[in-house]
Amino acid sequence: MSLQDIKNNLYKKDAPENLSDHEISKYDPSLAKDTGEMKKGESDLWAKKTGLDKAEKKAIKKGVIAGAIVIGIIILMAVFMLVRQMLFQSGNATIEISGPMQVNSGKLLTYEINYKNDNRLTINNAVIKINYPENFKPENNPNFKSDNLTSGSFNIGTIKGKTQGKIVLNGKAYSPKGALIYLKASMSYNPAGYSSQFQANYQLGVTVNSAPITLEVLAPQNASSGDAVDYQINYRNDGGETIDGLVIKIKYPDQFTFSSASPKTSTDNNTWDIGNLSAGQSGKIVVSGKLEGERDNIKTVSAEIGVSNQNEFVAYNSESAETKMIFSPLTIAQRVNKKDNLVVNAGDTLEFEIAYKNNGNVGLRDVIITEEIDSALLDYSSLRLKNGSFDINKKIITWKASDISELVNLGANQSGMLNFTVKVSNTFPVGEEKDKNFIIHSVAKIDSPDVPTPISMNKIISSNEINMKVNSKVAVSVKGYYADKSIPNFGPIPPKVGQETTYTIHWKALNISNDVSGAKVVATLPTNAQMTGKIFPEGANLNYNSRTNEMVWTIGNMKSGTGLLLPSPEVAFQVKITPSPDQVGREVGLLEKTNIFAKDLFTGEDIKGEYEAKNTNLTEDSSIVGGNRVEG
């Protein structure tokens, strides 16, 4: 029967009952049983084994050996790790800083850095690095290598097992009171037999209880916009040792205009080099200026005192003060020569105008106006004042109701004007190097008892100041000689018509009160005079234009006090004349007016000076007295 027939019979709905019937074959189980084929496998194909063969025994042996090796390795590693742990643990290498935690700024401090190796194993290449803030300065530390401003190191080397040691760090903390600084120590090392590097760390906080120098900043409690204000900085060394190289720096509020300071600043109008300050020694700085701002603004001025170390400023102490901007019903302003700000020269006449006004809604009684004008450059004998009185000792002009009737009761929105004049002296008080960069300082103030003035406020209600820089005075001395050692002369004396006579002219430059640059002296020879070409010294920078007869001596920079405190630059040159018949009986011109020009480095202005013309009437040469007029 084919497979298809079997399939059809198998799935047919009415399958025959004898579906399982089939023909007898040699594969029939019943036939196989009868022929004995079923028993055949019992003795050969399915025989039972009684032991392991050689291959199996060999494989098992290899497995046992491999397992033993693995177990042995594990045991050895465990033992090794246990031994290593017994010999070294990173936590057993420690470092610690001990020393004062409450200190005074500027005092010498000593700290011990204790290191310990509590392992059995030696550690190598041990280096202890110390980190500290910029305001801690290590001092007198053997074997300490400074890396930079904030760190250094000690090279320890080898630390044997179960040993310890210590190093000492000395230094000073320079910080304001209340400052918290941290000293950090780290020890890096390699345990013997280890390639890895380990590190132990420690940190100590140190509080600064007091500063070696007390600092006080005083400022007006209140000011109106445009007021003149003074800031006072008081300082004192309360420590037991001299402190070297002290510097004070001030940070001004915004809209503050610096005018002057006593003592004078060292740099930038805000820095003073105090130098050494002995124990118990004190000092003060007063800064004057003008403060502007909106009502209710708070203006803060701060100061710090310390030392400069490798171009870094380290503060010992710092303080600040505040000024509140207020509205003042009284205002005052001053102008000089119709200007709010100007530069003046020696000999100038200063015409002051002081304008005042009551900006309030009610009248103010007993108004007092003062003008302080204190300067060594003023000629007080030239002061011209219509009303008021001048106190020569205090250098203050005062106007009261007894001088000006409207000050008895200054009405709402009422204003007025005061005037006076004074001259700048022609001579400057220059006696030492610091006598330079002069400023004429004037402050106008106005006050009334009717304006409420709480205890915490200023007595002066309104003020105004002007600071006038004074130009240096440059000059040139011109002298002529016939008998001269530097350049010998020849020709008849008195000079004669048609005959050549030579003279030596000497120029000396002077500069009084400020440093100047680009200084030069310029003059012209008269048509009848000529330069011979002889100059002393020969290398002098003196140029002569024969077409214009102009001579220019280039000097360059000149320090203040040149000609007074310092030697004057000088040059000499020879001129010749040949008188004509129309000059008989007259003095002959040798040099026209001499001018000196320069730029004032303090005021920034171009300045000049001049000297009168020179002729044969050389009174400075006694050898030719009476021989100054031409003879025929």
Secondary structure, 3 states (H helix, E strand, C coil): CCHHHHHHHHHCCCCCCCCCCCCCCCCCHHHHHHHCHHHHHHCCCCCCCCCCCHHHHHHHHHHHHHHHHHHHHHHHHHHHHHHHHHHCCHHHEEEEEECCCEEECCCEEEEEEEEEECCCCCEEEEEEEEECCCCEEECCCCCEEEEECCEEEEEEEEECCCEEEEEEEEEEECCCCCCEEEEEEEEEEEECCCCCCEEEEEEEEEEEEECCEEEEEECCCEEECCEEEEEEEEEEECCCCCEEEEEEEEECCCCEEEEEEECCCCECCCEEEEEEECCCCEEEEEEEEEECCCCCCEEEEEEEEEEEECCEEEEEEEEEEEEEEECCCEEEEEEECCECCCEECCCCEEEEEEEEEECCCCCEECCEEEEEEECCCEEEEEEEECCCEEECCCCEEEECCCCCHHHCEECCCCEEEEEEEEEECCCCCCCCCCCCCCEEEEEEEEECCCCCCCCCCCCCCEEEEEEEEECCCEEEEEEEECCCCCCCCCCCCCCECCCCEEEEEEEEEEECCCCEEEEEEEEECCCCEEEEEEEECCCCCEEEECCCCEEEEEEEEECCCECCCECCCEEEEEEEECCCHHHECCECEEECCEEEEEEECCCCCEEEEEECCEECCCCCCHHHCCCCEEEC
